[in-house]
């Protein structure tokens, strides 16, 4: 993984000292709250419903065991003993005191972490495929390109006060696992006919109250032009983006109002003035960043070990976990192991400080001291020997991190909702728990197959409800919690926005509604191999709508 050099460390240390002074002046009453607001946001500090919330950056989702131990320390010392992993591969702490935040940032700096630009109208945490570097369907590891982008974007003087927040996502695999088409800029690393590495650039995607699927602005961009072309896009957005209306300030609105053709024309004209300047990458630049992400020292052969197959045959619980929570590794004899943060009774994405410490120990023992945060609010060990999978699973069972539900109905993406967020209209965590109770049987979930259920407590869409196979959006109606349901969304290769089923459903009926949708799918699917998304794309909304509203009629609203 990338390691700080002297310049990185100096920058982060200086930011800690700067924010310590700003916080002291705010607490002393000499820095007005409205001025402090912008400063704290650029250091990841929000003021939520009940307490401040601190969002910490995990660039492209990669964490070391040492860093995770520091996060456990922060949870113990400064919070209520846990942290919350988000869909942006970050971690949030929901209960820090404002006066403690400078000390938290100072602790983070000792392990090469920070909270810079995790909020504010700037370029946010750069994300990537959580299987980067180990996926079998990968062209190249996208993380060196993410790191190049992160360093260019950090405290960029021209883009620190954009019209609105701005997000990058990278993918280099045949399966898009990083939702590139719903980002402000999505970067697909590809090869052209000559075998040269380059990029397909997607622009203008986003979720929230106006979800939009991004559009291809350039089908082919040479490898050396990543930063200059990105800079050209941001310059045009910074010029055209609206600052009079926060709801129309994102680049997705700018592209829509300008038109892709005109927007591209302006980007290309701007790029022509800077493409041969200092932002043009040299082969040596790219090679240096790639050197931070070399493969681990894998064992040459593990073919003689038969213990994994034997445990699969003898232990049905282990076999169920292996079926759902393991993915194929590019290296023979190794596997990718997902740690489910979706156990019953736990808010999706939450991890206790005891679990963090234990996960760090397991990472050291079984996965070269590294782990990843995923876009689905889980964790993953990307490099586990097959011979180590059974003892790893046994350890995860004791930690309540081995629920075999990755990709199933209870692997819910869920925002904090009313439990924490000051913007939320409705509960999310409690609804996720009710749905978990309805589908608690793992055998039943396995029979249902893959369904991505995403839930947000408000229109900001932090739970990515717009691109869930089943999406749930909390809305407020005269002080009561109601929920809109969408079907058919996806954030993968052929990204799509979900279709609204109809009138919103009352709080007391939402679990019934989801159960009805699932039962309808099971009746409609062509065979056991047809997924929910494929079934919906084949039959459309009418049969689901017909089945849904008789059940929810008592709670529906006009």
Protein Blocks (a to p, Z undefined) as FASTA:
>chain_A
ZZddfklmmmmmmmmmmmmmmmmmmmnopacfklmmmmmmmnopacdfkbccdddddeeh
iacfklmmmmmmmmmmmmnoiacddfkopacdfkbcfklmmmmmmmmmmnopafehkgcj
ddddddddfkgojafkbfbdcklmmmmmmmmmnopaklmmcfbdcdddddfbfbdckomm
lcfbdcdddddfkopacddddehiaehjldcddddfbfbdcfklmmmmmmmmmmmmmmmp
cckbmklmbfklmmmmnopklmmmmmmmmmmmmmmmmklccfklmmmmmmmmcccdddfb
lklpmklmmmmmmmmklmmmmmmmpccdfbghiacddddfbbghiaehiacfklmmmmmm
mmmmmngopacddfkopacdfbdcfklmmmmmmmmmmnopaccfehiaklcccdekjmlp
mkbmbdfklmmmmmmmmmmpmmlmmmnopcdddddfbfnomnommmgfbacddddeehia
cddddehiafbfkgcddddfbdcddfklmmmmmmmmmmmmmmmpmblklcfklmmmmnom
mlmmmmmmmmmmmmccZZ
